[in-house]
């Protein structure tokens, strides 16, 4: 069927994502590569995407790596295969470029736990506090923040602030608690969590350790304190990948979203990777529903019709940009 940009926009407003028929036998990889060249587009993908999307991306990384890639790109269109707050970050850094996301419904439970209005009200209750927000937040929260951080650079950035400085940390309380322990701070923590990392079961992981005595446990700091207490190594997504590649151990229990195992296995094909178990009896490993909304079919359609497009009000973007730029400046020396 023939679909115009106008009808695509109408469908988008009705359903929230592009749900159009693709001709049978379409070579999606070939078509995506052709569109990438024709439209001078760059594809950014997070490690939590499906393996086929990771493999076709121009840049693959965690939040900090993708923010840097978005900042440096010369492309006319940024295709962000991740969740909405990540695509917003790309738009914050590139106001003159078109930014599209394969599925408009690819949100984030953590980002949804805190709004700009709520954070503003919390700030007013704690005058003089510097607001440090995890990059996993929406643009309106970034606009109410003084500095943005990722799990890769948060410890260094917080340590760069005066010891006596009062700090509000939003929105992830698990990451904030972990950083308080690492830095000796007493930051005020917003009460938000990532449902993916909150789902891990301490009891089941302890059983996995018993059944795999040679395995090292590696975990993302968004996990609960009880789970992190079992870990041999705690780090950002990219640091976890590097740890698996460089550590002499041959087996690892991986406590983060299962999508990262795709890149880990490519970097260390001879090593045994064991997804950590979650509390839910109906599934075995932790998968982000929102991240997996993006598919190769939706990637193709969003590149073809340049929809859904991510837009941000300019006054919000400029305020958010200040906080993101402070992160970029303070994390220049972090790999």
N, C-alpha and C positions, 0 to 999 in steps of 0.2 A: 504494500500500500504506500501511497505517496503522502509524506508528512512534511509540512512546512515548519519553519521556526515558530510561527504564530500558533499553529496547532500543538506543537510540542510544548510551548509555554502554557497553553490551556490545560493540557494533560498534566503537566507538572503541578499546576495550581490545584487541580482536582485530586490527584493521587499522591503528590509529594515526591514522586520519582518517575523516571522515564521507563515506561512499561510498553514498549513498542515492539512490534513483530520484526524480527531480523530474518531476512531470506535464508531458507534452509541451505546449508552447505557453505555459508559465509566463512571465509578464513579470517577469524578475528585478529589474529596476530598480524597478518599481512595488512589488513584494513587499518588497524591501529597505527602501524608503522607508517603507512601512507598518509594518514591524517596528521600524524606527528610532524612529518616533513612539510606537508602542504600548509599547515597552520602555524608553523614554527612554535610548536607546543613542547613543553617539558612535562614529563610524568614523574611525580614524586610519590613514593610509596613508603608507608610505615611497615616495620617488621611484623606487625600483627595482621597484615593483609594475607590473603591466600597466596600460595606459592606461585601460581601463574601470574598474578599481578606483580609480585615481587620481582619475578624474572624479567618482566617487560619494562620495568621502570628505568628511567634515566638515573635517578638517585634513590637509593634505599637507605633508610636510617631511622634513628630515634628522633624525638622531638627537637633536640638541639641541632642535630645534623641536618634535618629537613628545614629548620628555620634558616640555617646558614645557606643551604642550597637555594631556598626561595629568595633570599636577600641578594644572591650573586647572579641569578639567572638573567640571560638576555632574551629569553623566549617572549613571545607575544601573549601566549596563553599558558597558564599553570594549571595542570590537571592534578588535583590532590587526591590521592588514594589513601584515605585515612578517615578521620572523623571531622565533624564540622568545625570544632574549635581550631584544628590544625589548618584547615583551609582558610579560616578567618585570619590566622597568624600570617599566612602567605599574603593575604590581601592587605593587611596592616602594613607590611613591608613593601608592597608593590601596588600602590593605588591606581597606577595607570595601566596595569595589566589585567586581563580577564582571568579570573580564578574560577574554576569549575570543580564540582565534586560529583562523583558518579551517582551517589544516592543522597538526596537531601535529608533523608531520615537517619543518616549515619551520625547519631549524636553521641553523648557520653554521660553516663550516670553521675560521674564525679563533677563534670562541668555543670550539670543540671542542679547540683546540690547547693549552689550559691549563685545569686543574682547580683548585679551591680548595685541595685537599690538596697539589698540586704547587707552587702558589704559596706556600703556608705553609712548605713545606720550603725553598724558595728564599730566603724571607725570613730564615729561621733561619741561613742561611749568610752573610747580610749584615746583621748587627745594626746598628741605627741608621738604616737606609735607609727613606725614605718610599716607599710603594708608590703609584704613579700608574698607574691602569689605564684603557685605552681602553674606552669604553662597550660596544664589541663584545665582551662577555664575559658569561658566565653569572653567576647570582646568587651562587653560592658563591665565585667569584673577586672579585666586588664586595665581598663580606663580608670578604675578606682584604685589601682595599685601603684606603688612607687617603683617596684622592681619585679620583673618576672624571672623565674628560675625553672630549670629542668632538674630531673633527678641526677643528671651528669654534673651540673655546676652548682647546685644549691648549697652544698657544704662550703665551697670556696667563697661564694658570694656572701653568705651569712657571716662567715668568719671575717670578711672584709669590713663589716659594719662595727662601730664601736661597741665594746662589751656592755656599756651601760644603756645602749639604745633599746628602747622598748619596741618589740616587733609583733605584728599580727601576721600569722601564716595561714593562707587559705589556698585551696579548699580541702586538701587531703590531710586528715588528722593523723593517719598512720605515717605518712612521710614526714609530717611536722614533728611527731613524737620521736621518730628515728633521728631527725636532725637535731632536736633538743639534746638527745643523748650524745650525739657525735660532737656537738659544738659546746655543750655545757650551758646552753641558753635556757630561758624559760619563756619561749614564744607563746603568745596567745593563739590557740589553734581553733580554726573553723571546724565544725563537726560534719565533715564530708568524707566519703570513702569511694573507692572504685569497686564496683560490685564484682568485677572479675578477680581482683587480688584479694578481696574480702572472702571469697568463696573457698579458698584453700582450707583443707582440714588438717589441723595439727596431728590428730590421731592417725589419720591415714598416711600422712607423710612419715610419721614416726615408724609406722609399719613398713613403709617402703625402704626406709633406712635399714631396718632390721633384715629385710629380705635382700638388700643390695649393699652389703657391708663395705664394699670398696668404693661405692659411689659418694661423690661430694655433692652437697646440697647448695645450689646457688639460687638466690632469691632477689626479687625486686623490692625496694623499700616501701612500696605501697601495700605490701602484705601486712597482716596483723603482727603484733609483737610476739605472740605465742609461736607463730610460724617462723618469724625471723630468728628466734632463739635457737632454731634447729639448723640454721644455715651456716655453712663453712665460708660462704662469700656472699656479700650483699652489694648490689650495684645496679646502675642503669641498664637499660636493654642492650645498648652497644657495648658497655663494659662487661656484661655477662657473656656476650658472644666472644669478646676478646679473651676472657678468662678461660672459657672452654677450649679455645684454640691454643692457648699458650701454657696451660697448666698440664703437668705430667699425668694427672689422673686420666683414666680411660672411661670412667662412667660418671654420669652427672644426673641428679634429680633436679629438674628445672622448674622453679616456682615463679612462673609468669605466664602470660597468654601463650597458648600453644603455637601460634603462628611463627614465633621466633625460632622454633626448632628447624624450620626450613633453611634459614641462613646459617644457623649453627652447624647443621649437618653438612652443608656445602663447604664450610670452612674447616670442619673436622670430620671428614667422612668415615674415619676409622673408629670414632668414639661412639659409645652407647649413650643415648640421650633418653631419659625417662621423664615423661610429663608428670608433674606432681598432681596428686589426686585432690578432688574437691569434695565438699560436704554432700552435694546433691547425688543421690543414689542413681538418678537417671542418666548421668553422664560421667565420664571417667576423667576428663581433663578440663582445664579452664579456657573457655573460648569466649571472646568478646562478640556478642550478638551484633553490636553496632558496626564493628570493624568488618564483619563478614557480610554485611549488607551490600558492600561493593563487590561486583562481579566483573568478569571480562566483558560480558554483554553490556552491562551498564557503562563500563569504561568506554567501550566503542561508541555507544549512543551519545554519551555526554560529550565526547570529542566531536562527533559528527554534528550535533545540534548546538553545541556550546552551552549546554544546560545540564543541571541546575547551576546557575551562576551565584557566587557568593558576593554579597555587597554589604558594606558597613557605612553607617552615617559618618560623615567626615569629622564632626566634632568628637565622636567616640573614637574614631580611628586615630586621630592626632594625639589624644590623651593616652590611648593604649600604646601608641608608637613610642612615646617617651619611656614607658616602663620596659618595653621590649628592647629599646636601644641601650638602656642601662644594663640589661642582661648581656647584650652582645659585647658591650665595652668591657664589662667585668669578667667575661668568660673567654676572652681572646686566646688565652694560653692553654685552654682545655681542649684536648683532642677529641 
